[in-house]
Amino acid sequence: MSKQKVIIIGAGLGGLVCAALLAKEGLDVTVVEKNQRVGGCLQSYRRDNAIFDTGMHIFGGMHEGGNIRRIFDYLGVTEMLNIQNLDFTSDIDIFVDKEKTTHTFALNRGQFVESVSRIFPEEKGNLQNYLKKMDEVMDQMDLFHLRTDKGLNSAGNVDFNLPANKFISKYIGDTRLAAMLGILNVLYAGEINVTPAFLHSSTSSIFLNGACRIVGGYETLADALTSVIKRYGGKIVVNSKIVKINTVNKEVVSVLTNSGDIIKGDTFILASPTNELESLLDNPGLLSNAYRSFISVKEDSISSFIVNFRLKNDKIEYSNRIGFYLKGYDKTWKDESGSDIERFMYMTPPVVNQGKFAETLNVVAPLKWSVVEQWDKSTKGTRSKEYYLFKDRLVELVIEKLSEVYPNLRAAVEYIDSATPLTIRDFTGVRHGAMCGLRKDCNDAIPFIPLRTKLPNLLLTGQSINMHGFCGVTLTAVQTCEEILGRDYLINKF
């Protein structure tokens, strides 16, 4: 009997995890990627003899018994990665510029309440209740816990779809502490009165269970997944853009590439942005009007401004923590318009044989697409002088503010590379350079996009579907694969 042939469109994290899982289960898998390199936001690049990551900077679920660890152990990926845990006793710094004060505490579950209570002693009871309420939110999501799927019952939890900012303030009395706990929104593209509590809770839960980084760049994860795919007979075709999904009798039969190749299959997975579906179908009318409207009107999540610094030798000490800059406690949920940068994440990524001093320093600041939309039609190398002046101004803002944390920063910098939402869009192919795919909006009647489309053999995957980020994409890939392999098939194996 011939193997079921699965065609996966897109070789980002979601596409690669789907391909690795299905190939290991014996299916005939082909991944088609429009770029020259696989990985999407897992890609790393080298500038001035330094390695910089494109999108992924930190992840969780890789502790012993963790949800992502169990998946990667099953695939044999864990052993191929050089994973470094953050300092569990003090893994986060938050510098509040208004006070010129750095608050350091542990987000790790074992130390969280005690370490934060040392700064806010009157909030100890609230912190314990806050953890309990986050756990109750996440208990609604069987997939997060890799439990057999009983179906989502979010109606049973009043906090599940509450705006994240209101969820935090509901259980935390001190507005300063609420602002500090909300600063993780930089990681999940959080927006005030929009982003639901389940996204905040999932990201926070990941940190509470132990956050990690990959030494030597996140592209090593893309390489490891590629190795698994090929080991089990899967194929990856790069530099080949899908321009049409061909159908017959309401089922997909093949895809057409920009070079004219037709690739046939039995089952197809769209692992590229969901909003591309309608334009790719040869007959968009196969999608219901309601479905087409649903995916087309959804807005993208916000993007970011990224600054990567190559540091001179022995100038800035390496820190095994992540840091956040906050101009003031009222800026946690600030609408980033580009006129100023008032919150961002910063870190010193680890390198192989990491010593006392850092080689690079990375900054990620939320930034809306509308700020760069005036240069939308331009391409790399053809953009106007005004665009580069705009970038330089943002870089200067970052340096000015980060110098409050690292007073010798200017003297320590050897090389600077920066990226706007335009750069991210051009590099990853994601519309509007969105950090987390389509925006999750607590005001939507339907919080999730279904994995199944109206075409029975066309499935979706990626962070637009369930949760955002590294964990969300990986877990959604499992769910997509189970639509092919059978409900709870992989969960039981994990």
N, C-alpha and C positions, 0 to 999 in steps of 0.2 A: 504494500500500500504506500502511495506517495505521501510525503510529509505535507502538512498544511503550510502554504507559502504565505508569509506575512511581509508586507511592505510597510516600512516605517518612514514617514516623511519628516526629516529633521534629526540631527545628531547632537542636540543639546543633552543636558542631563536626563530629561524625561525619555527621549528617544533611545539613548544609550542604555539606560536601566531596563526599559522594555525589551530591547534587543537582547541584552545579556540574559535576562530571565527566560525569555521565550526560546532562545537558542539552547540554553542549558536544559530546557524541557523537551528538546528534540525537534522543534519546529524549524522550518526553512526560512531564515530571516534575512532580509536585505534592507539596509538603512541607506537612504538617499539624502545627501547633505549638499546644500547649495554652495557653501563656502569651501575653501581649499582645506581647511582644518576642521576637525570635529570638536565638540565641547561646548559651543555656545558661550554662556557666561562662565564656563569652567576654563576657558582658554587663558593662558598666561602669555606674556610677551617680554622680550628682552630689550632694554634700552640702557645705554651707557654701562654695559656689563652688569646690569642688575635685572632680576626677575620681578615682574609686576603681574598681579592677577587682574583679570578683566572685571569680573562681577562677584564671584564668590569670595568671601573673606573669612568667614567663620561659620561653623556648623555645630549641630548637636546630635544627640541620639547615638553617639558612638561609644558610650560607656559600656561596660560589660553588661549584657542583657538588654541594652538599649534598642529601640525600634529599628533605627538605621543600621546599627551594628549587626543585628540578627540577619538583615537582608544581605549586607555585604559579606558577612561570614558565610552565608549560604552560597554566594557567588564565588567565594574565594578571593574577594577584592581586598579585604581588610589587611591581609598579610603583605599586600603589594604597596601599601601606603605608609608613609612616615608621619604618623599622627602624633600631635603634641597637645596634651590637655592644657587648658589655661590654669593659672594658679587658683585652685579651688578655695583657698582661704581668703583671697582678696583679688577676685578676677575682674573687677570693674572700677574705673576711676571716672568720676564726674566732676569736671571743673566748672564752677559757676562764676562767670566773669564778674557779675555784679558784686559778688562777695570776695573775689580773688581767693577762693577756697576750693580745694580738691577734696571731695568726699570719696573715700575708698571703702568698699565693702564686698562681701561675697554674695553672688547670686546663686551659688551652689546650695541645694536644698538643705544640706546638713548644717550650714553655717549662716544661712540667709537671715533668719529672724534675729539671731543673737548679734550678728555683725551690724545690721541696720539699726537695731535697738540701741546700740552704743551711741549712735548719732541722734536718734529720735526715740529716747527711752519711753516716752508717753504713748508711742504707737505700737508697742509690742503686741498687745492684744489684737489690734487692728491688722497687723501684719500676719498673725496666725490665721485670722479669719479670711484675709485676702488670699492666702495660699489655699485655704480650704475651698473658697469660692472659685478660684481658677481650676482647681482639680475637678470640681463639680461641672464646670463648663466643658472641660476636656473629656470627662467621663461620657459625654454624649457622642463622642467620636470613636467608634470601635476601631476604625482604620488607624488612628494615631497610636493606639495601644496594640496594634496587630492582633486584635481579637476577631473571632468569627463575627461576620456582619449581621447585626440584628436590625439594621436600618437606622437612619438618623431620627432622633426624637427630640429635636431641639425645643419643641413647644413645651416640653416638660421643665425647661430651665429658663427662668425669666431674664437671665443675664447673657445668654448665648449670643444674641444678636443686638445687645445694647452697644451703643458707641463706646469704643475702647476708653476714651477719655472720661466718659461718665461712669463706666464700670470701675475704673481706678478710684475716682473721687467718691464713689458710693461706699467704699470700704476703707479708704485711707483718709483720716481727718486732716492731717497737716498738708497744706497745699504745696509746701516745698517738697515733701516726700512724694506726693502724688506726681509732681512734675518730674522728679528724678526717675520714678518707676516707669513713667511714660516715655522716657527718652529712647527706649528700645524701639520706638516707632521708626527710627531711622533704618532699622533692619527689615521692616515689613511694609515700608511705604505708607505709613499711617497718616491719616488725615482726620482732623477734628470733626466730630459728629458724623463721620462717614464710615471709618474702619470699624468693623464689628469686634466685640470682645473676644470671640473665639480665636481671632488672629493674634491679638495681643497675648491671650492665654497660651496659645500653642508655642509662640516664640519664647515667652517667659519660661514655660515648662521645659523647653529644650535647654535653656541656660541652667535652670534649677537642677536638671539631671546631669549637667556637666557639658561645657562647651569646649570645642577643639579647633585646631587649625592643622593644615597640612604643610609640613616642612618641604620647601623646595618648589612650591607653586601648586595650584589646584589642577593644572593640566595633567599632573601625575594621576589624578583620579580618572580623567578622560582616557588616558593611556591604559590604565588598569581595566576599565570597562571594555575598551576596544580589544584588549588582549583576551578577555573572557569571551566576547562575541566571536572572535576568530577561532578560539580554541574549540568551540562547539559548532564550527562550520558556518557561522554567520558571515555575511558580506557587508562591507561598507563602501558606498560609492560617493566620492567627494567631488566638489566642483561641478555639481549637476543639479540644477534648479528644476523643481517640479512646476510646470506651467499649467497643467490641466489634469484633473481627475476625471477619467472616462467611466461612464456608466452604461449599463444595458439592463432593462427591466428593473429599474430602481435598485440595482446593486452595482458596486464599483467593480470594474473588471481590470483596469490598468491605470497607470499614470504616464503622462507624457513629459519628457524633460526638455530643457531649452536647446539641447543638441539634437532633438528629434527622436530620441530613443523611447520606445514604449516598453514599460516594465509591467508584466502581468502578475497577478497574485490572487489569493483567495480571501485574505483579510487585510485591511489597510488601517494604519494608525496615523493620524495627523498629530505629530509632535512639534509642529511649528505653531506660531500664534493662531489661536482659535478664530480670530476675526478674518483670517485669510480664506476660510472655508468656502464662503459664498462665491468669491472671485475665482477660486480654483475649479469648482464644479462645472462640468460641461453643461449641466442643466440645473441651475440654481433653484428652479421651480420644484425640485424634488424635496427641498426644505420647506416646511410650512411657513406661511407668512409670519406667524407668531414667533417661530424659532428664529427666522432670519432677522426679525426686528429685535428679538431678545439679544442676539450676539452682536448686532451692528450698533445698537444704541449704547451698549455698555462702554463706559469710558476706560481709558488705560490708567493704570496706577502711575503715580508720579515717577519721575526719573531722578537723576542725581548729577552732581558735579564732583568729579574725582580728581584728586591731586596726588601724584606719586613723587616722592622726593628720594633721590639717590644721595646718601649722606657721605660726607668725608669720613675717613677712618678715625675712630676713637673720639667722636664728638658727642654723640647722644647715646645714652645707655639703653640697651635692649630691655623691654618690659614684656613679661608674659601675662599681660592683661589687655583688655580693650579699654579705650578711653572715649569719653564723650565731652564735647565742649557745649556749654549752654550759656548763652549771653545773660539770661535771667530766667527765673522760675516761670515767668509768663510766656516764655518763648518755646516751650516744649512742643506745642501744637501749632506753631507759627506757619502761616501760609507762605512758602518760600517763593518770593517773587523775583529774586535776583538783585533787588536793590541793596540787599545786605545778606550776609550769611550769619545766622544767629544760632545754629545748632549743627553739629556734625559729629561723626565718629572718627576716631584716629587710632592707629595702632602701629607697632613695629613688627612686621611679619618675620617669622623665624626662618633661618636658612640652615642648611646642613652644617653641622659642627658650629652651631651658634655660640658665640663668645659673649663677652661682657657688653660689647657695643653693637648697636643696630646698624645694618647696612642700608635699610630703606625705611621710609615712613609713609604710611598711606592714610589718606583722608577721604571720607565719603560724606557729602552734604546733600540733603534733599534739594531738588530743583525741578520746577515745573517745565514741561515742554513749551508752554506758551512764551517763556522767556527767550527761547531761541527760534521760535517759529518764523520770524522774519527772514531767517537764512535757510528755510526748509528746502528750497529747490537747489541749493548749492551742494557741491561735493567736495571731498577732501582735496585740497590744493587749489581750489577755485574760489574759496570764500573771501569775503571782502576784508579790508583793513579793519573796519569797525568790529567785525566778529572777533578778530584776534585781540583787539583792544579790550573788548568785553571779557574775553577769557583772562587776559592779563590782570584786569581789575579784580576778577573773582579770586585769582591766585593770590594777589596782594592782600585781599581781605582775609583769606585763609592764613597766610603767613602772619599777618598782624595779630590775629586772634590766637593762633597756635603758639605764638611767641610768648604768650602769657603762661603757657604750660612749659615750653622749652625756650627759656630766655636767649639761648645762644643759637637759635634755629637758623637765622640768616647766615651766620658764619659757618654753620655746619652743612649747609646745602651745597652739593656739587652739581646736581642736575635736577630739572623739574619737568615732569610730563603731566599734562592735564587733559581731561576729557569732559565735554558737555553732553547733554542728551543727544545732540547731533552726532557726536563721535560714537556714542554707544549704539545709536541706531545704525550707523554705517558699518560698524564692526560686527554687531550681532545680528543685524537684520530685523530687530524687534521694532515695531511701529512706535514712534515717539520716544524711543529709548527707554521704554517702561521698565522699571526695576522688577516688577512682579506681575507682568502680564496684565490681564483685565482687572480693573479695580473691584475689590470686594466692598459692597455698599450695604450697610445695615438697613438702609431705607428701601432696598429692593424687596419685592414680595417673594422672589425666589433667590436664595443666597448662593446657590451652586449651579454651575452649568453641567448638564448631564454628560456622562462619558459616551453614551450611545447617541448617535444621530438618527435621523429618519431612514438612513440607509443601513440595513442590518449588518453589513460587513465593513462599516466605516466607524472607527472609534476615535475618541479624542484623548489626549493626555497633556500634562503640563500644568504650570502653576495657576493658570486661569480657572482650573476646574475646582480644586478643593482649597487647600491652604497654600500660602505663598512660600517662597524660599526653598532652600536645599531640602529640608525635611518634607515639605508639602509636595514638591515635585517627585521625590523618590517614592513616597507613599502612594501618590496618585498613579505612578507607573505600575505599582503592584496591583492596584485596583483595575487598571486598564487590562493588564495581562489576565486577571481572573475572569474578565468578560469573555476571554478566549478559552482559558484552561478550565474554568468552572469556579463557581462561587466557593470561596474559602480554600481553594486548592493549594495556593502558595502559603496562605496564613497557617494552615495545618503543618506544612513542611517547615516553616520557620520555627 
